[in-house]
Amino acid sequence: MDAMDTFTADDGERLHLRIAGNGIPVLFLHGWTSSHAVWNPLLPTLTAGYQVFCPDARCHGGHDTLVTTQPSIKRLARDVLNLIDHYGLNNLAVVGHSMGALTLWQFIRDYGCARLSHLCIIDQSPKLVTDTEWAYGIYGDFDAIRSQQLITEMQVDFAEAVMRLAAYGLNARALNGYERNSAAWQALRRYLHALKPGPLIAIWESLVDADLRDVLPQITIPTLVVWGSESNFYIPGTAKYLRDHIACCRVIRYPAADHSPQLQYPDRFVSELHDFLGGLGMSYSASTIDRDTQVAILGSNAMSDLVAMRSTQL
């Protein structure tokens, strides 16, 4: 089975998703400003053994919304519940990248882990805004003042503000590509200009308001954390924080990878995800998990300017 489908959320909004393959169900949640299509490079090798569900988050994917007035992370999490109910899914593995990880944590806060089997978190912090006691958000120093400045900039020029958020972070290649105005950054600018800023800004405001740290100790199922060592947004301590606060957690760090290591190294990511999910139905406890960061040696090939396209998908 490989097709686009729709389902209706409990507030009447019609949402879109791609369903592909047959087998163990796996749900993929994309990042902010992205769509279900970001997962397409992974599907050819995944669909042999898995039934893959790739939804467009509400107000994403170019779909007009008829009901939504103030989209939020809490509403996105309820959409996940509605999807699970609509397709009758249980023992579901979920992969959340960036905003998708925040959506997943909000889902667990609101609805628990009972219908989930495995989690994969890709390059995300449970709290984006930093303060004097929290340095593991964006850049390590993205405080409330900087957060509000960004929102103001988005309201003036959404596309450029989002691009600066990715470019002026922790990845030097992203900054170089932005300052050169490379072809990839020009394409990204056109893509962002085609989006409707209002709903995306509203979602962003809910993301920066969220503090989901209390959810981590509630996670009772195996969790894989995938991290880019040259993430645009997060310092290494953020991944260590997740490792230390989720009971059954394994962290894999991808050297020379940005905010989207799963797209920079899709074959490696799919292989490791497959190995992780291979334990379905088998005993899996904190005592059997290597809690040390595991380094995947991926080589040192120079990344292309497509870092721009990947790294804005918060």
Secondary structure, 3 states (H helix, E strand, C coil): CEEEEEEECCCCCEEEEEEECCCEEEEEECCCCCCHHHHHHHHHHHCCCEEEEEECCCCCCCCCCCCCCCCCHHHHHHHHHHHHHHHCCCCEEEEEECHHHHHHHHHHHHHCCCCEEEEEEECCCCCCCCECCECCCHHHCCCHHHHHHHHHHHHHCHHHHHHHHHHCCCCHHHHHHHHHCCHHHHHHHHHHHCCCHHHHHHHHHHHHHCCCHHHHHHCCCCEEEEEECCCCCCCHHHHHHHHHHCCCEEEEEECCCCCCHHHHCHHHHHHHHHHHHCCCCCCCCHHHCCCCCEECCCCCCCCCCCHHHHHCCC
